[in-house]
Amino acid sequence: MTPVVLDGSNLTIENVYQVAYENVSVQLAEAAIDRMRSSRRVIEKAIVEDRIIYGVNTGFGKLSDVHISPEKVADLQLNLLRSHAAGVGKPLPEAFVRAIMVTKANTLAKGYSGIRPEVVELLVDLLNHAIHPVIPEKGSVGACGDLAPLAHLSLVLVGEGEAFFAGERVPGAQALRRASLVPETLQAKEGLSLINGTQYMAGLGALAVKQAEELLKLADIAAAMNLEALMGTPTAFDSRIQAARGQLGQIASAENLRALMAGSQIREAHRYCPRVQDPYSLRCTPQVHGASRDAVKFVRSVVEQEINAATDNPLVFTETEDVLSGGNFHGQPVALALDVLAIALAE
């Protein structure tokens, strides 16, 4: 199968699903590599000039006013990974980990993070060699991004942590060695770039959206079978009724139901039944399924934007060489959308 090319802007939910469940290989676009090199040069220049930049040559959180000397900036990044690898619970399934990994690589490929392309290339190599970091299922903060899960992922890049490789749970260094890969030594900002972001929630959200869309199809099929078993009529699914309301999800579900019931022999057997109309629960299927369909469509738009978003902090803008602190790591847009998804599926 053709590899998924990561350029930071065009990753789809289908791509994430393919990488996660079908083990499709991944590669970085050349333009993405160039962008990462450019943003890295901005960071390196800032260090030489001793510009004060959060997370590059300062501490974190309440320690942001602590200046870190140039000879300590690399230690700061490694210690950041170690200190935040504090997840608990069972390891995530490998498909979930792959979804997180490909989403992380794609967002870094946008070129706003100031990370060396060599680090991202190693992350891609992990995917292509089926080295899956052990990420505990619990520990994400959300409001500060997915710090803990991404720290567990990132430790393997530096030869620490644990990974699943060839069916075994092994130390990260051993997994790299067995795949003939060399761990990276992180430089200024790179640890922060790796763990700052929403790729845990966005990657898993992408898989959830894909599965939700499959469930919507099954729901319409089940409804059609139910109507047949109860000897109902498709009259309530007439396109004119749906057009009178105009809700797109409702229109789509009704169209599916009409297609599924077209040519039904069971329907012919009771076409002249004296019943005036079917029970409410049958007639309103397009309205209920359609509302969920519209909600899932909304969630898809949010999640697909997020898997192509720069959610690091600070962000590097190469045109002006500005490094700006903001709040793109905050998970609220994805969290609200996934709550909507949960409601839609519960219906």
Secondary structure in CASP SS format (residue, H / E / C, confidence):
PFRMAT SS
TARGET T0000
AUTHOR 0000-0000-0000
METHOD secondary structure of the structure
MODEL  1
M C 1.00
T C 1.00
P C 1.00
V E 1.00
V E 1.00
L E 1.00
D C 1.00
G C 1.00
S C 1.00
N C 1.00
L C 1.00
T C 1.00
I H 1.00
E H 1.00
N H 1.00
V H 1.00
Y H 1.00
Q H 1.00
V H 1.00
A H 1.00
Y H 1.00
E C 1.00
N C 1.00
V C 1.00
S C 1.00
V E 1.00
Q E 1.00
L E 1.00
A C 1.00
E H 1.00
A H 1.00
A H 1.00
I H 1.00
D H 1.00
R H 1.00
M H 1.00
R H 1.00
S H 1.00
S H 1.00
R H 1.00
R H 1.00
V H 1.00
I H 1.00
E H 1.00
K H 1.00
A H 1.00
I H 1.00
V H 1.00
E C 1.00
D C 1.00
R C 1.00
I C 1.00
I C 1.00
Y C 1.00
G C 1.00
V C 1.00
N C 1.00
T E 1.00
G C 1.00
F C 1.00
G H 1.00
K H 1.00
L H 1.00
S C 1.00
D C 1.00
V C 1.00
H E 1.00
I C 1.00
S C 1.00
P H 1.00
E H 1.00
K H 1.00
V H 1.00
A H 1.00
D H 1.00
L H 1.00
Q H 1.00
L H 1.00
N H 1.00
L H 1.00
L H 1.00
R H 1.00
S H 1.00
H H 1.00
A C 1.00
A C 1.00
G C 1.00
V E 1.00
G E 1.00
K E 1.00
P E 1.00
L C 1.00
P C 1.00
E H 1.00
A H 1.00
F H 1.00
V H 1.00
R H 1.00
A H 1.00
I H 1.00
M H 1.00
V H 1.00
T H 1.00
K H 1.00
A H 1.00
N H 1.00
T H 1.00
L H 1.00
A C 1.00
K C 1.00
G C 1.00
Y C 1.00
S C 1.00
G C 1.00
I C 1.00
R C 1.00
P H 1.00
E H 1.00
V H 1.00
V H 1.00
E H 1.00
L H 1.00
L H 1.00
V H 1.00
D H 1.00
L H 1.00
L H 1.00
N H 1.00
H C 1.00
A C 1.00
I C 1.00
H E 1.00
P E 1.00
V C 1.00
I C 1.00
P E 1.00
E E 1.00
K E 1.00
G C 1.00
S C 1.00
V C 1.00
G E 1.00
A C 1.00
C C 1.00
G E 1.00
D C 1.00
L H 1.00
A H 1.00
P H 1.00
L H 1.00
A H 1.00
H H 1.00
L H 1.00
S H 1.00
L H 1.00
V H 1.00
L H 1.00
V C 1.00
G C 1.00
E C 1.00
G C 1.00
E E 1.00
A E 1.00
F E 1.00
F E 1.00
A C 1.00
G C 1.00
E E 1.00
R E 1.00
V E 1.00
P E 1.00
G H 1.00
A H 1.00
Q H 1.00
A H 1.00
L H 1.00
R H 1.00
R H 1.00
A C 1.00
S C 1.00
L C 1.00
V C 1.00
P C 1.00
E C 1.00
T C 1.00
L C 1.00
Q C 1.00
A C 1.00
K C 1.00
E H 1.00
G H 1.00
L H 1.00
S H 1.00
L H 1.00
I H 1.00
N C 1.00
G C 1.00
T C 1.00
Q H 1.00
Y H 1.00
M H 1.00
A H 1.00
G H 1.00
L H 1.00
G H 1.00
A H 1.00
L H 1.00
A H 1.00
V H 1.00
K H 1.00
Q H 1.00
A H 1.00
E H 1.00
E H 1.00
L H 1.00
L H 1.00
K H 1.00
L H 1.00
A H 1.00
D H 1.00
I H 1.00
A H 1.00
A H 1.00
A H 1.00
M H 1.00
N H 1.00
L H 1.00
E H 1.00
A H 1.00
L C 1.00
M C 1.00
G C 1.00
T C 1.00
P H 1.00
T H 1.00
A H 1.00
F H 1.00
D C 1.00
S H 1.00
R H 1.00
I H 1.00
Q H 1.00
A H 1.00
A H 1.00
R H 1.00
G C 1.00
Q C 1.00
L H 1.00
G H 1.00
Q H 1.00
I H 1.00
A H 1.00
S H 1.00
A H 1.00
E H 1.00
N H 1.00
L H 1.00
R H 1.00
A H 1.00
L H 1.00
M H 1.00
A C 1.00
G C 1.00
S C 1.00
Q H 1.00
I H 1.00
R H 1.00
E H 1.00
A H 1.00
H C 1.00
R C 1.00
Y C 1.00
C C 1.00
P C 1.00
R C 1.00
V C 1.00
Q C 1.00
D C 1.00
P C 1.00
Y H 1.00
S H 1.00
L H 1.00
R H 1.00
C C 1.00
T H 1.00
P H 1.00
Q H 1.00
V H 1.00
H H 1.00
G H 1.00
A H 1.00
S H 1.00
R H 1.00
D H 1.00
A H 1.00
V H 1.00
K H 1.00
F H 1.00
V H 1.00
R H 1.00
S H 1.00
V H 1.00
V H 1.00
E H 1.00
Q H 1.00
E H 1.00
I C 1.00
N C 1.00
A C 1.00
A C 1.00
T C 1.00
D C 1.00
N C 1.00
P C 1.00
L E 1.00
V E 1.00
F E 1.00
T C 1.00
E C 1.00
T C 1.00
E C 1.00
D E 1.00
V E 1.00
L E 1.00
S C 1.00
G C 1.00
G C 1.00
N C 1.00
F C 1.00
H C 1.00
G C 1.00
Q H 1.00
P H 1.00
V H 1.00
A H 1.00
L H 1.00
A H 1.00
L H 1.00
D H 1.00
V H 1.00
L H 1.00
A H 1.00
I H 1.00
A H 1.00
L H 1.00
A H 1.00
E C 1.00
END
